[in-house]
Amino acid sequence: MRKLLTRPTACLLGLAALVLSACAGAPKVDDSQRSMLDRLPFVYKMTVQQGNIVTAEQVDQLQPGMNKRQVRYLLGTPLLADFFNSDRWDYVYTMRHGHKALERRRVTVLFKDDALVGVEGDLRPNPKPAGTDKAKETMVSVPDYKGNEGLISRTLQAIGVKKAN
């Protein structure tokens, strides 16, 4: 009878099976169990921002009955616009600051007949309390520029080219 597997071939097949079985049993790694280098404080991890930044002030400006153009002007283009349901827009925002935890925000805008009917998600519109629409006065004092001449004007006065005012 002829030997099909010689000793070097059998060793090579056994080693390949051992390597492949070791990879198959590797546990899945979640965010808290990344490599040790990711947890070191001196390793730089850049800030990663994805999606639309939707602030509470923007959501507070939403009013029922606004059309889609007005909402798009206010919040920007939606990150997810459902092809089968054009009356639902999703604004998703994620931010990871270096080694800090992932920050997620989601706002869903619902329409009916091209008019805003609802807002769902992490940020909701707050009704404005009465009396908050008053304009605030701001007093700005502007310093007098006379006597505060620049370097070139003072140099020209020193050499006698320009007369002092």
C-alpha positions in Angstrom: 0.0 0.0 0.0 1.3 3.4 -0.9 1.6 6.2 1.7 -0.6 9.2 0.8 0.7 11.4 3.5 4.4 11.7 4.1 5.7 13.0 7.4 6.5 16.6 6.2 3.1 16.9 4.5 1.2 15.6 7.6 3.1 18.1 9.9 2.3 20.9 7.5 -1.4 20.0 7.4 -1.5 19.7 11.2 0.1 23.1 11.7 -2.3 24.7 9.3 -5.3 23.2 11.1 -4.0 24.4 14.4 -3.5 28.0 13.2 -6.9 28.1 11.5 -8.7 26.7 14.6 -7.0 29.3 16.8 -8.4 32.1 14.7 -11.9 30.7 14.7 -12.2 30.7 18.4 -11.1 34.3 19.0 -13.6 36.2 21.1 -15.3 39.3 19.6 -13.7 42.5 20.9 -16.0 45.3 22.1 -15.1 49.0 22.6 -14.0 48.4 26.2 -11.6 45.6 25.3 -9.5 47.1 22.5 -5.8 46.6 22.4 -3.6 47.8 25.3 -2.2 50.6 23.1 -5.6 52.1 22.8 -5.9 52.5 26.6 -2.5 54.1 27.1 -2.8 57.8 28.0 0.0 59.0 25.8 -1.3 57.5 22.6 -3.2 60.2 20.6 -6.7 59.3 19.4 -8.2 61.9 17.2 -11.8 63.2 17.6 -14.2 61.5 15.2 -17.4 63.3 14.4 -20.1 61.7 12.2 -23.5 62.9 11.1 -25.4 66.2 11.5 -24.9 68.4 14.6 -28.4 69.1 15.8 -28.5 71.4 18.8 -31.4 72.0 21.3 -31.7 75.6 19.9 -32.3 74.3 16.4 -34.9 71.8 17.6 -36.6 74.5 19.7 -37.2 76.6 16.5 -39.2 73.7 14.9 -42.9 74.5 14.7 -45.8 72.2 13.7 -46.8 72.9 10.1 -43.4 73.8 8.8 -42.7 72.4 5.3 -39.8 70.2 4.4 -37.8 73.0 2.9 -38.0 75.0 6.1 -36.9 72.0 8.2 -34.0 71.3 5.9 -32.9 74.9 6.1 -33.1 74.8 9.9 -31.5 71.3 10.6 -29.6 70.5 7.4 -29.9 67.6 5.1 -31.0 64.5 6.9 -28.5 61.7 7.4 -31.1 59.0 6.8 -34.0 59.7 4.4 -36.1 56.5 4.0 -36.7 55.7 0.4 -40.0 53.9 1.2 -41.3 56.5 3.7 -40.4 60.0 2.5 -42.3 61.5 5.5 -39.6 60.5 8.0 -36.2 62.1 8.3 -33.5 60.8 10.8 -30.7 63.0 12.0 -28.0 60.9 13.7 -24.9 62.3 15.3 -22.0 60.5 16.9 -18.9 62.0 18.5 -15.9 60.3 20.0 -13.4 62.6 21.8 -10.2 60.7 22.0 -10.4 58.1 24.8 -13.8 59.2 26.1 -17.0 57.3 25.6 -19.0 57.5 22.4 -21.6 60.3 22.4 -24.8 59.6 20.4 -27.8 61.7 19.5 -30.8 60.9 17.4 -33.6 63.2 16.2 -36.4 61.9 14.0 -38.6 64.4 12.2 -42.1 63.3 11.0 -44.1 64.9 8.2 -47.6 64.4 6.9 -48.6 66.0 3.6 -45.3 68.0 3.5 -46.1 69.6 7.0 -44.2 68.9 10.2 -46.3 66.9 12.6 -43.8 65.5 15.2 -40.3 65.3 16.5 -38.9 62.2 18.3 -35.6 61.3 19.7 -33.1 62.7 22.2 -33.9 66.3 21.7 -37.5 67.6 21.7 -38.8 71.2 21.2 -39.4 73.1 24.4 -42.3 75.6 24.4 -41.0 79.1 25.1 -42.1 80.6 28.4 -44.0 83.9 28.1 -41.9 87.0 28.1 -38.7 85.5 26.7 -39.0 87.2 23.3 -38.0 90.7 24.6 -35.0 92.1 22.8 -31.9 92.6 24.9 -30.1 95.9 24.8 -26.3 95.8 24.6 -24.2 98.8 25.4 -20.9 98.9 23.5 -18.3 101.6 24.3 -15.9 102.5 21.5 -12.6 104.0 22.6 -11.6 107.4 21.1 -8.9 106.8 18.4 -7.4 110.3 18.7 -4.1 110.3 20.4 -3.7 106.6 19.7 -1.8 106.9 16.5 0.0 104.0 14.9 3.7 103.4 14.6 4.0 104.8 11.1 2.2 108.0 12.0 4.4 108.6 15.1 7.5 107.9 13.0 6.5 110.3 10.3 5.7 113.0 13.0 9.1 112.3 14.6 11.0 113.0 11.4 8.9 116.0 10.6 7.1 114.7 7.5 3.6 114.8 9.0 2.2 117.5 11.3 0.4 116.5 14.5 -3.4 117.1 14.5 
